Amino acid sequence: MKTGKLKTIIRIIASAVVVVLVLTFLTLLLTPKFMSGVTEGAMIAEFYDEEMCHDVVFVGDCELYENISPVTLWENYGISSYIRGSAQQLIWQSYYLMEDTLRYEKPDVFVFNVLSMKYNTPQKETYNRMTLDGMRWSSSKIESINASMLPEEHFIEYVFPILRFHSRWNDLTEDDINYLIDKDKVSHNGYYMRVDSKPVSKIPNGMPLGDYTFGDNAMYYLDKMVELCHKNNVELVLVKAPSLFPVWYPEWDAQIEKFASAHKIKYYNLLDCADTIGIDWNTDTYDAGLHLNLSGATKTSVFLGQILRDECHIKDHRGDPYYEKIWAPKIDFYYEDIEEQKIKYNITDN
């Protein structure tokens, strides 16, 4: 090969490498970090840093990741669990997260929170991004993107996020520099902790609906969840978390009960069990009933953990050196966060 031609090839390759490196840097810089403020956008990606040894994997929206504490499940029952939750996670996104989870491990139980059955079509790009961007690339992510996109969204912008976020220059903060490569943990095995409280001032009744029937698309993916779990010998458990708002209508509850009975799967309406759980709406929520705080999540987890132990026969791993080694730093991080939040919210122990 002539020297001139070789130099040309080398220059082309070098230029291509430089372009790739620059685009990679800009993508890392301009993509939202979710390290402060709305940290929920960073939670989906945290799953992949786990040692895959979970008996129970939860999938669903904020009613799970703010109301269930995996550390409480571990400390009280030796249940190793993880919450693959995200803001306004739609049922097809939950389904594809279940598929994605099975690429790495096979839990004994998947728990799905049924509130998202109210949505039959894609809702908001912002929430789509908080679920989809954190997933690793696979056929499950591709299918979830295609199922979730609104008409104004474009698949190519998920492949190359810089096409979507190229205009964030004016919104860059110190977080975008500090967390360019590595990010802090923002959750406790998917649990978003809040220790402050704001009492319920009014219990919403909900506006009457013209039609309470769940949509065909939502039901289609609920059927797919049953099929996926059956195929992989994983038990599917449906729950309605104990949150007062958004309203969970009795007509919706009846449809889930009928579906669970027909498919011989378990369904627990934890909202109806709030008194038994011991939830005090004056002290156990941090936002007037939308989500539980640490106190409420602890009570709910103790209640649900007993169900998982007694009715789903989840094994107690306490005393097992392998599990104890994994959970020890998680517990330390958990209680460090509690103390830091007490200082942040000026909370003193009585």
N, C-alpha and C positions, 0 to 999 in steps of 0.2 A: 504493500500500500504506500502511495506517495506521501511524503512528509506533509505537504500542504493539505491533502485530504484528511490525514490523521489529525492535524491540528484543528481543522474545521469540526470534525466529529467530537473532539475533546471539548471545544468551546461550546458546542450545542448541548452536550451532556452537562457541562459545568453550569451553563445558564439554566437548564432545566432543574438542576439540583437547587440552585439559588432561589428560583421561583417557588419551588415546593417548600423550602425552608421558610421563606418569607410568608407564604400563605399559611403555613402551619403556625408560625408565630402570631400572625394577625388573628387567626382563628382562636388560638388560646387566649389572646389578649381581649378580644371583643366579645367572646361568648360570656353570658352572665355567670357569675360565680356562686351566688346564693349563700355567701358566707355570713352575711348580716342582713337584718330585715327579714325578708321572706326566705328563710333557710330551707323550707320544704323542697325547693327545687333541686337541692343537692342530695336528697335522701335515696333516690332510686339507685344511683351509682354506688352508694356505700355497700350494697349487698355483695358486690363482687370481691370485696376485700375480706369477706368472711371465710372462716373455716367452715365448710359446708357440712354441718352436723345438726340440722334443725329437725326436731320432731314435728313441729307445727309451723307452717308459713301462712301468715295472714295476707290477704290481698284486698285492697279497697281504698276508700277515701279517708278524709280527715277524721271521720267517726271511728276509725280503727287506730290510726297512728297517733291520735291524741287521747285515746280512751283506754288503751291496753298497754301494760308495761311488761315487756319480756323479762326484765330483771325480777319483778314480783313473781312471775310464773316460775322462774328458776329458784328463787329463794324459798318459796312455799311448797313447790311440788317437784322441783328438779326437772322441769320441762324446758327443753332448749328450743327457743322459738325466734322468729324474725318477722317483722312487718314490712312487706313490700307495698307501702302505701304512698299516695301522692294526692295533692289537692285536686278535688273534683275528678277523681279517677273513674273513668267510665267503664262499664262492664266488659266491653271488648278489650280495653286496656288491661283490666284485671285478668281476663282470660289469657291474653298473650304473655303477661307476666308469669302466670302459672306455667305455660309452655316453656318460657325462658328458664324458670326455676328448675324444671325437670332436666334441663341440659347439664345442670351442675350437681343436683342432689334429688333424692326422692323422699320427701317428708312422709310421715304417717298420715298427716291431716293437712288439708287446705281449708282455711276459714275465709269465707267471703262475706263482706258486709253488704246487705241488700239495698241500701238507700239508693245506689246508683241505678237501680231498675227504673227509677222515675225518668231517666234520660234514654231516649230512643235514637237520638241523632247526635252528631258531634256538636260541641258547645262553644268552647273558646280556645283560640290558639295558645294563649298564655298558659292555660292549664295543660294543653296537649304537650307543650314544650317541657313543662315540669315533670311530666311522666316519661316522655319518649326520648328526650335528649340524653338522659342518664342510662338508658339501656345500651348494652353492647350490641354490635351489629350481628344479626342473625335473621333467619327467615321470620321469626316471631316479631322482631322489631319492624321489619319491612311490612308485614301484614298489619301490625298495629298502627303504623303510620298511615297506611292506605285506608284503614277503617276509621281513622280519627280526623283526617284532614277536612277542613272547611273548604268551600269552593275557592276562596281567595288564597289558600295555601298551596305550596308547590313542593313536591317530593324532593326535588333537587336541593332545596334549601335545608332539608334535614341531612342530606348527604354532605353538603358543604355549608355549614352554619354561617360562614362568613358572608354568604349571599343574603342571609336574613339580618345579620347583626352588624353589617358594615357601617351603619350610620350611628353606632353607639359611641363614637368618638367623644361627643359632648357629655356623655353620661358616665364616662370612666371614673372610677374611684380608686382609692388606695388598695381596696380588695382586689381589683383587677391586676394589680402588679404583685401584691403579696401572695396571691393564690394562683399565679400564672401556671404553675406546674402541679404543686401539691395543695390539697385542701384539708382543713380541719374536719373532724367528725362533728356532725351537727345533731345526730340522733343516737338513741340507745337501742341498738338492734331495730331501728326503724321507728322507735317511739319518740315523739316530740314532747318534751317535758315543759310544763309550766307549774310553778309552785304558788303563784298569786291567786287571788280569788275575787270574783265579782258575783254577787248573789243574783238569783232570778227575780226580776221585778214583776214579770207578767208571763203567764204561760199561754203561748199562742194557740188559737183554735184552728187556724188554717182556713183559707178560702175554699168554698165548695168548688169541685171540679166538674166539668161537663161529662168527662169520661175517666173512670179510674182504672181502666184496663191497661196493663203494661203493654208497650209496643212490641211488634213482631221482632224487631231487631234485638231488643233487650232479651226477649224470651229465647231467641235463637242462640245467643251466646250463653245463656244460663243452661240450655240443653247441652251445648258444647262443653261446658264445665263438667257436667255430669259424665259425659262420654269420656272426656280426657282423664278424669279421676278413675273411672271404672277401668279404662284401658291400662292405667299405670298402677292399679291396686292402691290408690290413695283415697282415704275417706274425705268426702266433701261435707263441710258443716256450714250452714248458713246462719248468720246472726244479724240482728238489728241492734246496733249499739245504743246505749242509753243517753241519747241527746234529745233535747226538747224541740230543737229547730235545726234544720227544716222539719216541718210537720210530717209525721209518718201516719198516713190515713189507715183506719181500720180496714177499708176495702183493699188497700195494698197488702196489708198483713194477711188478710184472708187468702189472697192469691198465692202468696209465698207458702202459707200453711198447706194449701191444696197441692201445690207443686211438690213440696217436700214429702208429703204423704204419698203422692202418686209415684215418686221415684225412690221412696224408702230411704230418705236422707234426713239428717237431723236439722232442725231449725229452732233457734232460741231467740225470742224477742226479749232482749235485756232491758229495753225501755219499760216493758210491763213488769219486769222484776226489780225495778229501781228501789222500791221499798224494802224488798228482801235483801238486796245487795247492801242497803244501808246508805244510799246516796242522800245527802242533805243538800238541797239546791241552794241553800244559803252559803255553804262553805266549799262545796265540791266541784265548782265550775269557775273558770277564770274569765268567762265572757258571757255571763247571764244565761247559760243553758245550752249554748251551741256546742261547746266541748267541755270535757271534764279537765280539772287540774290534777296534780299529782295525787292528792288525797282521793279524788273520785276514781282515777284510773287504778289506783292501788286496790280499792274496794272491788271494782269491777273485775280486775284480774284475779283476785282471790276467789271470787265467785265463779268466773269462767274456768279458772284452773281446776277447780274441783270437778266441773263437768268433763273437762278434757281428761282428767285422771280417771274418774269413775265410769264415764260412759263411752269414752273413746280409747280408754286403756293405754294412755301414754305412759311410758316408762319413766321412773324417777332415776335420774342420773347423778344425784348427789352422792358424793363419796367415790365416784369414778374419777381417777386421777386425770384422765384425758379431758373430761368435761370441766372438772374443777380448774384446770390450768387455763382453759379458754375463758371461763366466766370470771375468774378472779380480777383481771384488769377491767373487765366491763363493769363489775360491781364498784370498783374503786372510782372509775370515771363517773358512774351514776351518782354516787354520794358526793363527789366533788362538785358536780353540777348543781345538786340540791343546795349545797352551802353557798355556792356562788350566786344562785338565784335568790336565795334568802337575803343576801346582802344587796343585790340589785333592786329587789322589791321592798326592802326595809322590813323584813319579816323577822320577828323574834319568837323564839320558842317560849311557850308558857310554862 
